[in-house]
């Protein structure tokens, strides 16, 4: 049995957003991998923050926050790749990513563990909010594209 579903043509700006989302989330995956493999060269590139302090802070995360971080990162990358494939499942992947962000960033802001000096000020302090805003935007975008039949 075949299902005949008409799909709308993807506009050029759809591809621009999908490629930028993939690049953004690929960097998140790279950062996650470098941190998890304890790459000191990568971690020492954060100005004003000692790499050892970053690792000690991340090692102090409870299991739910560590799982949340992984879900946030890999769910976002999966959602972006699914956008490129024009799959409706991008919506689900971005929703999983936001759940992961809630677990991870929720612990960072409300969990009681003190961030290392430098991570709680300037751009470092607000970067999680930027990440959440982009995650919400990508979920909205995927839902909108699914509703317009650009995603199949």
C-alpha positions, 0 to 999 in steps of 0.5 A, a space after each residue: 500500500 502506498 500513501 500519496 502525500 504531497 510535499 511542498 517545495 522547500 524554499 531556499 531560506 529553509 536550506 539556509 536555516 537547516 545548514 546553519 542549525 547543523 553547523 551550530 549543533 555540530 559545534 555543540 557536539 564537538 564541544 561535548 566530545 572534547 569535554 567528555 574526552 577531557 581534551 585539555 587543549 580545548 578546555 584551556 581555550 576558555 578565557 579566564 577559566 581553568 580547564 581543571 575547574 571546568 572538569 571538576 565542575 562537570 564531574 560534579 553534575 548528578 547523573 540526570 544533568 549529565 544525561 540531560 547534557 547529552 540529550 540536549 547536544 545530540 538531540 539538537 544535532 539529530 534534529 538538524 540532520 533530520 531537517 536536512 533530510 526534510 523529515 518530520 521527526 526533526 520536531 521530536 528530536 528538537 523536543 528531546 533536545 529541549 528536555 535535555 537542556 531543561 535537565 542540564 541547565 536547570 541543574 546549572 542554575 538551580 542545582 546548588 553547585 557553584 560554577 567555577 570563577 569566570 563561568 558565572 559572569 559576562 558572556 559565559 553567564 548568558 550563553 545557556 540562555 542563548 542556547 535555549 533560545 536557539 533550541 526553542 527557535 529550531 523547534 518552532 521552525 521544525 513544527 512550522 515546516 511540518 505544518 507547511 508540508 515541507 517536512 515529510 
